[in-house]
């Protein structure tokens, strides 16, 4: 390599410029060897200047070279046909390229098939002689002489895999500011031998590049859901909300359903919608005075309501489930608030996992993250709820909202929240909301003039809207592309 570098510098000193391809041909060496010498000289800082050049040329394939030597398949097939003709079956078995040659010879009008011949179809010549244009064109292409070779012919030969287009990269080398024909190798390390002998004084050292980047450290990457979750959490905290403890995935049906004034015959409490625990199957240690009030409001009514008028059963309330919503946590927190001596307004929020036995599709999973906000104060109305929700979603940068009247067992009035998904091109349900019913709040002991407004939504759907993901299975689950997790930027929510 050192000798080749010196030769290159001498050639450059004499000629002024050197082409890498021409130099390789002149020296009879591989072009990549010359490229290596050029790269080595480039590291010496302005000894040479290098300009990259790209070119394309046609090159014969192995099959093309075979045709160049022996003739095209159609010409070889034509020459093998005797004057009296030959049975088609025998001709087609004469070689591996007979089928291609037959097709091309027929298209050129060189041969014909006599289907009425004795003994079966017979191939005969239609012309006395032929000109093998394919072989002639390939000979020109092999010599890089494309005169007379049309684009149509080149495309045909490429389609027949007789030629391929090759991209070539060469370099034009000229003298640099520090050009010299005598180059000494630059030292990379200062060794003890250099220090002891004093040779370091005359040695040339390769400069350190202090601006180069080190090898990136192997780290984990935040999933888009975690990025959006943190943004939601910060918005809640900025709006003065306190985070509720949500570390109990397993919940009793009492806190998940009964305390929310959801009847025990409600379809949501069926196995088709809820995951029931096998072990432990039941819960105990309920606040019995509260439980009795819940039982009464279900079976007999109260607080202005006639209830559901059914036989409320303790065994249904004791069943353990995977919680279907974080509203079960809100229920516990509101009950705890009601036990305080003097009522105080509160704003709670939670973000955690819930579970529902649903059919999987582009926007539904059997488990997802639920976001919930709860405000308890005196005299709250539906207008307060809509105002807080609008303010909340504006901080997410989501201004296209719609509200639709809905029914929930534990809120009245109730509203579904819809947001426009630009990726799907349609309105998508992103949450539910409402004012908690007296039948839920009064058994807890909250004052009659206290109202509680609440709304809940999944974490996945706003994330899909922000990141323009149309299928939730591309965001969560075994089909997630880890490269997507690596490349997605931080979620910038407009506040």
Beta strands, then each sheet from edge to edge (+ up, - down):
strand 1: 17-19
strand 2: 48-60
strand 3: 86-87
strand 4: 111-114
strand 5: 122-125
strand 6: 163-175
strand 7: 242-243
strand 8: 250-252
strand 9: 320-322
strand 10: 346-355
strand 11: 367-378
strand 12: 401-408
strand 13: 411-421
strand 14: 426-436
strand 15: 450-458
sheet 1: 1+ 6- 2+
sheet 2: 3+ 5- 4+
sheet 3: 7+ 10+ 11- 15+ 14- 13+ 12-
sheet 4: 8+ 9-
end
